[in-house]
Amino acid sequence: MGEQKYGIDTRCLESYARQIHEIAEMGIQIGIVIGGGNIFRGLSGTNKGFDRVKGDSMGMLATVINSLALSSALDNEGCKNKVLTAIRMEPIGEFYSKAKAMEYNIPIQIFRDRIAKPSSEMQDEASIAWNFYTALYYKAGGIPWSLKKESSNITCFAGISFYRTRDKKTIQTSVAQIFNEHGNGVILRGTPVKEDKKDRQPHLTEVQAYNLLKESLSEYYNAIKIFPQRLVIHKSSNYSEEEIDGFKRVASDMNINSIDLVTIMPTNFRLYRDNDYPPLRGTMFSLDKCRHFLYTRGYVEYYGTYPGKYIPNPIEVRLFSFDESPEQICKEILSLTKMNWNNTQFDRKFPITIECSRNVGEILKYVILCNRSVGREKSGFGNV
């Protein structure tokens, strides 16, 4: 746009291309998000009688026009580039999706221009800055923080959840595995599973459970060259006997002496204190040795308040097989609620094992891959 009120200023375009080329020559990988407001703004089009959807589509076409213009200017500078669009329009531009980008094993950070001027329903500027720069630090290879290591044993945490394919016809398994206390992880996609007619929950067969966990642990070994001494599996549904047998058989074959099979589920009840605030975060109560409830959100004594808008519910922790104490297992779950480096909220409701595997499932439903291993990175702790 430059000094013009409308359209493309070629002098500005050439200047941008030179600057981008200079940065690229330093070996820096660059991704550029381009708007189309100099040509057409979808939202403003609605004020002129355009349908909102069609107006947004026109705005998307404007962004592609600008992208092609910048691409041409970069070509003239001898700078290799590629135009990517979120709407299929080959051969004008290559289709882009976050799922497809996972194939390249490159961490991604997506942000919108509105974070520069947050509205009232958004986080405050300090929280936005903290979240944004923490995510960038992690994706550049840093470790913002890690779990406190309380023993010399090497513990591996893995989260298993399920997702429906886009056609709603089949249920797939997704695994977001966290290698160790430092968060090095891998994303795996399992095979289709069926819902059990009795409990209406998806379950793996013994063979599926064995193969999925064996492949996960093989990736674990490839990453740190040692098998864990203890394995903790967090699952979003109950364990069947076949799943328990399959998981335990893998642990036995790989000389893992300690295994905890844990189901983590939401609840629909609340407890109240004789106080102005809800129960303390970390409150645990048990119905029996295998069924427990844990407040991962609640009153935080350090802050002297409850950092939430609504009365929190506890999560339910069901232990189908365990070698560690229920208290230690719940303590670890509480710690893992702090491990989302892409959000930095210290009291997420679910541990990163479950939260990430669910988010991964939402992405994997758009991925068509022959290889079930989608990528290896610190995937459990940030945007994938």
C-alpha positions as MATLAB code, in Angstrom:
seq = 'MGEQKYGIDTRCLESYARQIHEIAEMGIQIGIVIGGGNIFRGLSGTNKGFDRVKGDSMGMLATVINSLALSSALDNEGCKNKVLTAIRMEPIGEFYSKAKAMEYNIPIQIFRDRIAKPSSEMQDEASIAWNFYTALYYKAGGIPWSLKKESSNITCFAGISFYRTRDKKTIQTSVAQIFNEHGNGVILRGTPVKEDKKDRQPHLTEVQAYNLLKESLSEYYNAIKIFPQRLVIHKSSNYSEEEIDGFKRVASDMNINSIDLVTIMPTNFRLYRDNDYPPLRGTMFSLDKCRHFLYTRGYVEYYGTYPGKYIPNPIEVRLFSFDESPEQICKEILSLTKMNWNNTQFDRKFPITIECSRNVGEILKYVILCNRSVGREKSGFGNV';
ca = [
       0.000    0.000    0.000;
       2.764    2.441    0.975;
       1.782    6.026    0.250;
      -1.153    4.892   -1.859;
      -4.680    4.715   -0.476;
      -5.405    1.515   -2.363;
      -3.634   -1.342   -4.132;
       0.021   -2.342   -4.182;
       2.956    0.058   -4.000;
       5.736   -1.640   -5.968;
       8.458    0.443   -4.290;
       7.371   -0.735   -0.840;
       7.103   -4.260   -2.164;
      10.667   -4.182   -3.465;
      11.883   -2.771   -0.155;
      10.138   -5.530    1.799;
      11.609   -8.164   -0.513;
      15.155   -6.837   -0.035;
      14.805   -6.837    3.750;
      13.350  -10.332    3.795;
      16.137  -11.573    1.530;
      18.793  -10.096    3.834;
      17.279  -11.869    6.833;
      17.003  -15.152    4.918;
      20.692  -14.886    3.964;
      21.499  -15.057    7.697;
      20.098  -18.600    7.739;
      16.862  -17.626    9.480;
      13.706  -19.470    8.452;
      10.919  -17.005    7.774;
       7.165  -17.337    7.627;
       5.152  -14.293    6.568;
       1.459  -13.815    7.302;
      -0.087  -11.491    4.744;
      -3.360   -9.584    4.916;
      -5.486   -8.114    2.168;
      -6.867   -4.925    3.684;
      -5.253   -2.761    1.033;
      -7.581   -4.409   -1.483;
     -10.649   -5.586    0.414;
     -11.640   -6.105    4.043;
     -14.225   -8.822    4.544;
     -15.733   -7.304    7.685;
     -16.132   -3.856    6.151;
     -17.816   -5.489    3.164;
     -20.712   -6.571    5.364;
     -21.472   -2.901    6.016;
     -21.909   -2.461    2.279;
     -24.418   -5.246    1.843;
     -22.100   -8.212    1.260;
     -22.863  -11.563    2.854;
     -20.364  -12.097    5.707;
     -19.108  -15.446    4.407;
     -18.691  -14.164    0.853;
     -17.082  -11.001    2.171;
     -14.507  -13.041    4.107;
     -13.887  -15.154    0.996;
     -13.226  -11.976   -1.002;
     -10.802  -10.883    1.725;
      -9.002  -14.229    1.435;
      -8.625  -13.725   -2.310;
      -7.139  -10.294   -1.572;
      -4.520  -11.896    0.699;
      -3.577  -14.291   -2.107;
      -3.181  -11.387   -4.537;
      -0.790   -9.726   -2.064;
       1.023  -13.013   -1.469;
       1.624  -13.514   -5.186;
       2.870   -9.933   -5.485;
       5.367  -10.414   -2.652;
       6.382  -13.804   -4.037;
       7.156  -12.177   -7.402;
       9.229   -9.470   -5.709;
      11.155  -12.126   -3.765;
      11.766  -14.049   -6.995;
      13.305  -10.901   -8.482;
      15.638  -10.746   -5.471;
      16.656  -14.362   -6.024;
      15.032  -15.397   -2.752;
      13.341  -18.799   -2.809;
       9.789  -18.716   -1.477;
       6.482  -20.535   -1.546;
       2.904  -19.266   -1.395;
       0.706  -21.258    0.985;
      -3.047  -20.838    1.380;
      -5.551  -22.274    3.838;
      -8.094  -22.530    1.010;
      -7.339  -24.944   -1.797;
      -6.477  -23.067   -4.984;
      -3.708  -25.047   -6.611;
      -1.691  -24.251   -8.693;
      -1.872  -20.615   -7.544;
      -0.674  -21.598   -4.070;
       0.082  -24.760   -2.139;
      -2.563  -25.855    0.351;
      -1.493  -25.278    3.943;
      -2.836  -26.850    7.098;
      -1.324  -27.229   10.532;
      -1.725  -30.976   10.194;
       0.300  -31.060    6.966;
       2.995  -28.881    8.539;
       3.517  -31.583   11.193;
       5.126  -33.760    8.519;
       8.110  -31.398    8.462;
       8.761  -31.681   12.227;
       9.093  -27.914   12.561;
       7.516  -26.269   15.636;
       4.810  -23.756   14.747;
       3.627  -20.655   16.554;
       0.494  -19.030   15.180;
      -0.668  -15.659   16.433;
      -3.187  -13.081   15.334;
      -2.630   -9.379   14.866;
      -5.267   -8.608   17.512;
      -2.824   -9.540   20.299;
      -1.209   -6.129   19.765;
      -4.440   -4.465   20.927;
      -6.280   -7.027   23.079;
     -10.014   -6.564   23.547;
     -11.821   -6.899   26.873;
     -12.597  -10.607   26.409;
      -8.908  -11.438   25.844;
      -6.081  -11.864   28.335;
      -4.307   -8.790   29.632;
      -1.197   -7.595   27.768;
       1.235   -8.971   30.366;
      -0.277  -12.490   30.169;
      -0.261  -12.399   26.371;
       3.411  -11.378   26.325;
       4.339  -14.060   28.868;
       2.535  -16.802   26.956;
       3.876  -15.708   23.592;
       7.547  -15.430   24.544;
       7.498  -18.599   26.641;
       6.122  -20.495   23.632;
       8.794  -18.996   21.353;
      11.535  -19.874   23.836;
      10.384  -23.488   23.998;
      10.035  -23.805   20.239;
      13.525  -22.415   19.767;
      14.863  -25.343   21.788;
      14.681  -24.070   25.363;
      13.061  -25.761   28.351;
      11.060  -23.156   30.313;
      10.593  -25.437   33.322;
      10.363  -29.135   34.077;
       8.926  -31.543   36.610;
      10.705  -31.899   39.916;
      12.593  -35.189   39.891;
      11.955  -36.930   43.192;
      13.809  -40.176   42.515;
      16.600  -41.539   40.341;
      14.155  -43.721   38.434;
      13.406  -42.760   34.838;
       9.668  -42.306   34.445;
       7.803  -42.112   31.162;
       4.326  -40.569   30.979;
       2.015  -41.272   28.056;
      -1.463  -39.999   27.242;
      -3.957  -42.001   25.203;
      -7.236  -40.644   23.877;
      -9.515  -41.247   20.920;
     -10.957  -39.144   18.136;
     -13.516  -39.633   15.401;
     -12.497  -39.297   11.784;
     -13.982  -36.438    9.803;
     -16.590  -38.696    8.223;
     -17.643  -39.835   11.742;
     -17.428  -43.467   10.604;
     -14.441  -44.670   12.617;
     -12.699  -43.935   15.913;
      -8.916  -43.626   15.911;
      -6.397  -43.713   18.740;
      -4.012  -40.834   19.326;
      -1.025  -40.878   21.661;
       0.884  -37.871   22.884;
       3.795  -39.323   24.756;
       5.975  -37.369   27.110;
       9.364  -38.942   27.300;
      10.573  -37.680   30.635;
      10.540  -34.813   33.105;
      12.036  -32.502   30.446;
       9.139  -32.961   28.054;
      10.719  -34.481   24.954;
       7.823  -36.223   23.260;
       6.477  -37.982   20.229;
       3.094  -38.073   18.543;
       1.738  -41.395   17.349;
      -1.473  -42.323   15.640;
      -2.935  -45.722   16.385;
      -5.269  -47.971   14.458;
      -9.079  -47.728   14.272;
     -10.910  -48.977   17.368;
     -14.495  -49.918   18.167;
     -16.840  -48.781   20.890;
     -17.697  -51.377   23.480;
     -21.421  -52.137   23.442;
     -21.525  -52.419   27.229;
     -19.897  -49.181   28.394;
     -20.108  -47.206   25.091;
     -16.411  -46.377   25.334;
     -13.679  -47.018   22.747;
     -11.195  -49.769   23.547;
      -8.080  -51.288   21.992;
      -7.712  -54.986   21.409;
      -4.841  -56.705   23.191;
      -2.825  -56.717   19.962;
      -3.528  -53.029   19.316;
      -2.577  -52.104   22.882;
       0.635  -54.116   22.636;
       1.681  -52.703   19.250;
       0.833  -49.106   20.126;
       2.765  -49.101   23.377;
       5.679  -51.043   21.917;
       6.020  -48.499   19.117;
       5.811  -45.651   21.627;
       8.558  -47.138   23.784;
      10.705  -47.769   20.722;
      10.463  -44.048   19.917;
      11.316  -43.342   23.552;
      14.457  -45.456   23.253;
      15.464  -43.790   19.982;
      15.268  -40.418   21.733;
      17.198  -41.048   24.955;
      18.821  -44.478   24.360;
      17.382  -46.082   27.470;
      14.069  -47.645   28.428;
      12.163  -46.194   31.390;
      12.083  -47.959   34.712;
       8.527  -46.843   35.347;
       5.655  -46.279   32.923;
       2.539  -44.219   33.642;
      -0.309  -44.306   31.115;
      -3.100  -41.739   31.346;
      -6.177  -42.704   29.362;
      -9.426  -40.834   28.727;
     -11.598  -43.973   29.011;
     -11.709  -47.054   31.198;
      -9.296  -49.927   30.594;
     -10.565  -53.241   29.299;
      -8.973  -56.514   30.319;
      -7.472  -56.827   26.839;
      -5.858  -53.397   27.075;
      -4.416  -54.171   30.509;
      -2.986  -57.471   29.263;
      -1.489  -55.834   26.156;
       0.145  -52.972   28.059;
       1.500  -55.231   30.786;
       2.919  -57.658   28.232;
       4.913  -54.831   26.626;
       6.217  -53.715   30.025;
       7.307  -57.274   30.790;
       9.002  -57.717   27.404;
      10.955  -54.479   27.890;
      11.872  -55.128   31.533;
       9.830  -52.226   32.880;
       9.180  -53.197   36.469;
       6.628  -50.556   37.429;
       3.482  -49.626   35.504;
       0.480  -47.500   36.466;
      -2.663  -47.626   34.325;
      -4.741  -44.539   35.090;
      -8.049  -43.283   33.715;
      -8.707  -39.541   34.024;
     -12.248  -38.310   33.497;
     -14.320  -35.168   34.142;
     -17.032  -35.082   36.820;
     -20.319  -33.212   37.080;
     -20.418  -32.465   40.809;
     -18.840  -29.839   43.071;
     -17.807  -29.651   46.700;
     -18.158  -26.545   48.829;
     -16.093  -25.206   51.708;
     -17.254  -23.230   54.688;
     -15.490  -20.309   53.077;
     -15.772  -17.743   50.304;
     -13.622  -19.877   48.007;
     -13.822  -23.402   46.533;
     -11.712  -26.329   47.845;
      -7.944  -25.956   47.693;
      -6.154  -26.937   44.510;
      -4.623  -30.341   45.186;
      -7.471  -31.556   47.401;
      -7.798  -35.323   47.016;
     -10.447  -37.624   48.423;
     -10.983  -41.339   47.870;
     -13.997  -43.625   47.612;
     -11.807  -46.741   47.692;
      -8.248  -47.731   46.807;
      -8.943  -47.516   43.059;
     -11.282  -44.545   42.750;
     -10.180  -41.041   43.675;
     -11.130  -37.420   43.029;
      -8.634  -34.593   42.605;
      -9.088  -30.834   42.496;
      -6.656  -29.628   39.850;
      -8.315  -26.207   39.973;
      -9.294  -24.446   43.171;
      -8.196  -22.018   45.855;
      -4.444  -21.355   45.789;
      -3.067  -20.486   49.191;
       0.018  -18.755   47.781;
      -2.152  -16.245   45.913;
      -4.850  -16.092   48.555;
      -7.576  -16.559   45.953;
      -9.092  -18.844   43.335;
      -7.842  -17.793   39.866;
     -10.972  -18.787   37.971;
     -14.403  -17.524   36.969;
     -16.567  -20.550   37.776;
     -16.879  -22.998   40.643;
     -14.496  -25.828   39.691;
     -15.223  -29.546   39.435;
     -12.717  -32.197   40.494;
     -11.470  -34.772   38.017;
     -11.948  -38.470   38.637;
      -8.850  -40.673   38.804;
      -9.447  -44.388   38.365;
      -6.591  -46.808   38.971;
      -6.900  -50.068   37.046;
      -3.408  -51.279   37.891;
      -0.813  -49.460   39.956;
       2.530  -49.968   41.635;
       2.879  -46.444   43.007;
       0.671  -45.058   45.755;
      -2.554  -43.252   44.753;
      -1.230  -40.124   46.489;
       1.932  -40.091   44.352;
      -0.044  -40.716   41.159;
      -2.388  -37.803   41.940;
       0.564  -35.606   42.871;
       2.099  -36.281   39.442;
      -1.202  -35.504   37.717;
      -1.305  -32.181   39.577;
       2.248  -31.387   38.435;
       1.442  -32.276   34.832;
      -1.384  -29.709   34.783;
       1.375  -27.061   34.908;
       3.270  -28.346   31.903;
       1.521  -26.657   28.966;
       4.262  -24.312   27.802;
       2.066  -22.885   25.091;
      -0.408  -21.497   27.597;
       1.601  -21.153   30.840;
      -1.535  -21.470   32.957;
      -0.312  -23.232   36.076;
      -3.628  -24.890   36.889;
      -5.082  -26.499   33.796;
      -7.937  -28.868   34.553;
      -6.360  -31.901   32.897;
      -2.713  -33.021   32.819;
      -0.789  -32.320   29.629;
      -0.847  -36.036   28.785;
      -4.618  -36.025   28.314;
      -4.927  -32.441   27.095;
      -2.296  -32.845   24.406;
      -3.488  -36.233   23.175;
      -6.970  -34.746   22.705;
      -5.594  -31.731   20.856;
      -3.441  -34.020   18.726;
      -6.539  -36.007   17.799;
      -8.249  -32.839   16.590;
      -5.291  -32.259   14.256;
      -4.682  -35.864   13.197;
      -8.196  -36.214   11.810;
      -6.994  -33.968    8.969;
      -3.778  -35.925    8.353;
      -3.554  -38.693    5.772;
      -0.334  -40.562    6.489;
       0.841  -44.108    6.016;
       3.303  -43.827    8.892;
       1.617  -43.695   12.285;
       4.552  -41.784   13.770;
       3.652  -38.218   12.880;
       6.542  -36.386   14.441;
       8.965  -36.103   17.295;
       9.390  -32.911   19.248;
       8.468  -31.434   22.613;
       4.939  -31.959   21.451;
       3.300  -32.513   24.756;
       4.071  -29.047   26.005;
       2.962  -26.731   23.234;
       1.176  -26.226   19.964;
       1.899  -29.037   17.615;
];
